[in-house]
């Protein structure tokens, strides 16, 4: 977990807040970065009061440089105000709910069996200069066969996967809960083969199951890129009634099909 050095008047409060979140199992890189951005803003503008002018001034400044569809970061500064209140600083300003990020509900794209078949036929043949060449079919295959979220597959460590026992451990997922999933023999063989190929190219000392060409865990942004490349190579439709296909569609299909 990335830890930043805060230097503003509120540094001690932010450190205590992050320690508290970590103690209850809710550590977050995005939260830490958001507070670091706020910290820099306060230092640059000489702000020493955690009041409405300071907090809303930073929010308005950052909103001007951020997509209106990605405002979940505002909750971090609101939580900090609440924490400071609860810790004895009753004058700390709690950001108004008027700044809450609006929920944009994405309409699910329901995959057909024909689309699933065409996608994986293309995934098996997918080629590029990265480990996705042999990882793609396994990565999306786990989503399809186990109903996993993209982030759950991306975060899988080699120690979480037990092909010989037919099990996968999903650690600290949504709601910071963990669970054990049973996998079929076919899926177990698929995962073991993928791991063997990656180990041959990058060694078996790596912790992550799925990696990039640099040997690091695959980036979240890469998942959608590879998905759409395979989707297009399979000559599948780009949308259906305004609903766009995306990796999460495999989890939806697991739920309904």
C-alpha positions in Angstrom: 0.0 0.0 0.0 1.5 3.3 -1.1 2.1 5.7 1.8 2.7 9.4 1.1 4.4 12.0 3.3 2.0 14.7 4.3 3.4 18.2 5.2 0.4 20.4 5.6 -1.2 21.6 8.8 -3.5 18.5 8.6 -0.7 15.9 8.2 -1.2 14.3 11.6 -5.0 14.0 11.1 -4.5 12.4 7.7 -1.9 9.9 9.0 -4.2 9.0 11.8 -7.1 8.6 9.4 -5.2 6.3 7.1 -4.0 4.2 10.1 -7.5 3.9 11.3 -8.8 2.7 7.9 -6.0 0.2 7.6 -6.7 -1.1 11.1 -10.3 -2.0 10.0 -9.1 -3.6 6.8 -10.1 -0.7 4.5 -6.7 0.4 3.0 -6.9 2.3 -0.3 -4.3 3.6 -2.6 -6.8 6.0 -4.2 -7.7 7.4 -0.8 -4.1 8.0 0.1 -3.4 9.7 -3.2 -6.5 11.9 -2.9 -5.4 13.1 0.6 -1.9 13.7 -0.8 -3.4 15.9 -3.5 -5.4 17.8 -0.9 -2.2 18.1 1.3 -0.2 19.6 -1.6 -3.1 22.1 -2.4 -3.1 23.2 1.2 0.6 23.7 1.3 0.7 25.6 -2.0 -2.1 28.0 -0.8 -1.0 28.3 2.8 -4.3 26.9 4.2 -4.3 26.0 7.9 -8.0 25.8 8.7 -10.1 22.7 7.8 -13.1 24.8 7.0 -15.6 25.1 4.2 -13.5 27.5 2.2 -10.5 25.2 2.3 -12.3 21.9 1.5 -14.7 23.2 -1.1 -12.0 25.3 -2.7 -9.9 22.2 -3.3 -12.9 20.2 -4.5 -13.9 22.8 -7.0 -10.3 23.2 -8.2 -9.9 19.4 -8.7 -13.3 19.0 -10.3 -12.2 21.4 -13.0 -9.4 18.9 -14.0 -11.4 15.7 -13.5 -14.0 13.9 -15.5 -17.5 14.5 -14.1 -18.2 10.8 -14.3 -15.3 10.0 -11.9 -15.9 11.9 -8.7 -15.7 9.1 -6.2 -12.7 10.8 -4.7 -14.9 13.4 -3.0 -16.0 10.8 -0.5 -12.4 10.6 0.8 -12.3 14.2 1.9 -15.8 13.9 3.4 -14.7 10.9 5.5 -11.6 12.8 6.7 -13.8 15.6 8.0 -16.0 13.1 9.8 -12.9 11.4 11.3 -11.5 14.7 12.5 -14.9 15.5 14.1 -15.0 12.2 15.9 -11.4 12.7 17.0 -12.2 15.9 18.8 -11.9 18.5 16.1 -15.5 19.6 16.1 -14.8 22.5 13.9 -13.6 20.4 11.0 -15.8 20.9 8.0 -17.7 17.9 6.6 -18.2 18.2 2.9 -21.8 18.7 1.9 -23.7 15.9 0.1 -24.2 18.4 -2.7 -20.8 17.3 -3.9 -21.6 13.6 -3.9 -20.7 11.8 -7.1 -23.7 11.0 -9.2 -24.1 7.3 -9.9 -24.0 6.4 -13.6 -25.6 3.0 -13.9 -24.1 1.1 -16.9 -26.7 -1.1 -18.7 -25.4 -4.7 -18.7 -24.6 -6.3 -22.0 -26.0 -9.8 -21.9 -23.7 -12.2 -23.9 -25.2 -14.9 -26.0 -23.8 -18.3 -26.2 -22.7 -17.6 -29.8 -20.8 -14.5 -28.7 -19.1 -16.4 -25.9 -18.0 -19.1 -28.3 -16.7 -16.6 -30.9 -14.9 -14.6 -28.2 -13.0 -17.5 -26.8 -12.2 -18.9 -30.2 -10.6 -15.5 -31.0 -8.9 -15.4 -27.5 -7.1 -18.7 -28.1 -5.7 -17.3 -31.3 -4.9 -13.8 -29.9 -1.3 -12.8 -30.5 0.8 -9.8 -29.4 4.2 -9.1 -27.9 3.0 -9.5 -24.3 2.0 -12.4 -22.0 -1.6 -11.7 -23.0 -0.8 -14.0 -26.0 -1.3 -17.0 -23.7 -3.0 -15.3 -20.7 -6.1 -13.8 -22.5 -8.1 -17.0 -22.8 -7.3 -18.0 -19.2 -8.0 -14.5 -17.7 -11.4 -14.1 -19.3 -12.1 -17.8 -18.9 -11.9 -17.5 -15.2 -14.3 -14.6 -15.3 -16.7 -16.6 -17.4 -16.5 -19.9 -15.6 -16.3 -18.5 -12.0 -18.2 -15.3 -12.2 -15.2 -13.3 -11.1 -14.9 -9.5 -11.2 -12.0 -8.2 -13.4 -10.2 -6.9 -10.4 -10.5 -10.3 -8.6 -8.7 -12.1 -11.5 -6.1 -9.3 -11.9 -5.2 -9.5 -8.2 -4.8 -13.3 -8.1 -1.5 -14.4 -6.6 0.0 -17.8 -7.6 -0.5 -18.8 -4.0 -4.3 -18.2 -4.3 -4.7 -20.8 -7.0 -4.7 -24.6 -6.2 -5.4 -26.5 -9.5 -4.6 -29.9 -7.9 -7.3 -29.2 -5.2 -9.7 -27.6 -7.7 -9.9 -24.4 -5.7 -9.2 -20.7 -6.0 -9.0 -18.3 -3.1 -10.4 -14.8 -3.7 -8.8 -12.5 -1.1 -10.1 -9.2 0.2 -12.6 -8.4 -2.6 -15.7 -6.3 -2.5 -16.6 -5.4 1.1 -13.1 -6.6 2.0 -14.4 -10.2 2.2 -12.6 -13.3 1.0 -14.0 -16.5 -0.3 -13.0 -19.9 -1.7 -14.3 -21.1 -5.1 -14.4 -24.6 -6.5 -13.2 -24.9 -10.1 -13.8 -27.7 -12.6 -11.0 -30.0 -13.9 -11.1 -28.2 -17.2 -10.6 -24.8 -15.6 -7.9 -26.2 -13.3 -5.9 -27.5 -16.3 -6.4 -24.1 -18.1 -5.0 -22.2 -15.1 -2.1 -24.6 -14.6 -1.1 -24.5 -18.3 -1.2 -20.7 -18.3 1.0 -20.6 -15.2 3.5 -23.0 -16.7 3.9 -20.8 -19.8 4.3 -17.7 -17.8 6.8 -19.3 -15.5 8.8 -20.5 -18.5 9.0 -16.9 -19.7 9.3 -15.0 -16.5 10.2 -17.5 -13.8 8.2 -19.0 -11.0 9.3 -16.5 -8.3 6.7 -13.9 -9.4 3.8 -13.6 -6.9 1.1 -12.5 -9.5 -0.7 -15.1 -11.6 -1.3 -12.7 -14.5 1.5 -10.3 -15.5 2.4 -7.7 -18.0 5.5 -7.7 -20.3 7.5 -6.0 -17.5 6.7 -8.8 -15.1 4.4 -6.7 -13.0 0.7 -7.6 -12.3 -1.5 -6.6 -15.2 -2.9 -3.1 -15.1 -6.6 -2.6 -14.7 -6.7 -0.5 -17.9 -5.2 -3.3 -19.9 -8.1 -5.6 -19.3 -10.6 -3.5 -21.3 -8.1 -2.9 -24.0 -7.4 -6.6 -24.6 -11.1 -7.5 -24.3 -12.0 -5.1 -27.1 -9.2 -6.2 -29.3 -10.3 -9.8 -29.0 -14.0 -8.8 -29.4 -13.1 -6.9 -32.6 -10.9 -9.7 -33.9 -13.9 -12.1 -33.5 -16.0 -9.7 -35.7 -18.6 -9.3 -32.9 -21.0 -6.3 -32.8 -19.8 -3.2 -31.0 -23.1 -2.6 -29.2 -26.6 -3.8 -28.9 -29.3 -1.2 -28.3 -26.8 1.3 -26.8 -25.4 -1.4 -24.4 -21.7 -1.8 -24.8 -19.8 -5.1 -24.3 -17.1 -5.0 -21.6 -15.2 -7.5 -19.5 -17.8 -7.4 -16.7 -20.3 -9.0 -19.1 -18.8 -12.4 -18.3 -19.8 -12.0 -14.6 -23.3 -11.0 -15.7 -23.5 -14.1 -18.0 -22.4 -16.3 -15.1 -25.2 -14.8 -13.0 -28.0 -15.4 -15.5 -26.9 -18.3 -17.7 
